[in-house]
Amino acid sequence: MIKLSERLLLMAACVAPGETLADIGTDHGLLPIFLYENKVCPKMILCDIAAGPLEKAKQNIAAYAPSFTPELRQGDGLSALQPAEVDTVVIAGMGGELIADILAFDLAKTKSYRKFILQPRTAPEKLRKFLYRNDFTIQEEHLASERGRICEVIVAVPSQKANATMEEKEARLTALDKTLAWEISPLLIKKKDPYLERFLNKKIDKELAIIKHIEENGRDVGYLKAERTKKRIKTLRLILHKITKDSRKD
Ligand SMILES: C[S@@+](CC[C@H](N)C(=O)[O-])C[C@H]1O[C@@H](n2cnc3c(N)ncnc32)[C@H](O)[C@@H]1O
């Protein structure tokens, strides 16, 4: 049996038995191999923009699951798939902006798939904003630890109907910016994700390092950035306070 990292295991747990699946940017192909070994998906398509990763996936299949014979397709984003060809699309281990670009490229086609399991390495707030603007509903959010990093996993489903007018959406986007809700998902707070405290502390440490850097390198130059960073630290500490207070109540 193949051993997956906690991040990949978490994504595997987001796939319901019986779902057909495409793994976009499959690289090593470890997630589909695990799903095959555990008989979760009746059909899987492994896609990557480059030939090298698909070769790596082939080698891993030969080593771990030689009876697994999925389709391997080279292509950019969802272009390797036909509309509605699978139920679930996984796009993991890429930047949040790249994931949003892949989803945005042909929105009608994107919305032909029922479910997305997304794992942005960077800029998750940009991806969440894209999903909101384009009427996807985020159903689940989870955190996992991998090599000292806390990784975010987002499960989203598309809707054909607009959730709100463009003006209402833009107003909400701006309002929630102030509370960092696009960055720290309210779903993670609500479900009391076990990694949330560590996730917030890491973010606070990063912001404190920015302040230290500005102070050491001339406060005047970085005045605005320092003020913005201090505001962020305050908001992050308030969220941290809320979740630690709530967990003491439990
Ligand atoms: C860091 S790996 C992630 C591998 C795996 N999905 C994971 O999460 O462990 C990113 C992979 O995405 C592929 N990739 C990058 N841009 C892509 C695109 N536009 N379409 C399809 N694959 C892409 C890269 O070639 C690479 O193999």
The ligand as a Gaussian input file, in Angstrom:
#p B3LYP/6-31G(d) Opt

LIG

0 1
 C        3.796000      20.789000      -7.168000
 S        3.089000      19.722000      -8.310000
 C        1.678000      19.146000      -7.400000
 C        1.491000      17.674000      -7.557000
 C        0.241000      17.098000      -6.871000
 N       -0.975000      17.624000      -7.464000
 C        0.276000      17.390000      -5.399000
 O       -0.529000      18.181000      -4.922000
 O        1.133000      16.815000      -4.689000
 C        2.350000      20.759000      -9.532000
 C        2.099000      20.029000     -10.831000
 O        1.174000      20.827000     -11.583000
 C        1.563000      20.796000     -12.942000
 N        0.965000      21.995000     -13.585000
 C        1.345000      23.285000     -13.477000
 N        0.549000      24.086000     -14.201000
 C       -0.383000      23.279000     -14.776000
 C       -1.479000      23.515000     -15.647000
 N       -1.774000      24.734000     -16.086000
 N       -2.201000      22.459000     -16.063000
 C       -1.916000      21.209000     -15.640000
 N       -0.882000      20.926000     -14.812000
 C       -0.128000      21.939000     -14.390000
 C        3.083000      20.780000     -12.891000
 O        3.644000      20.282000     -14.086000
 C        3.332000      19.872000     -11.691000
 O        3.493000      18.541000     -12.081000

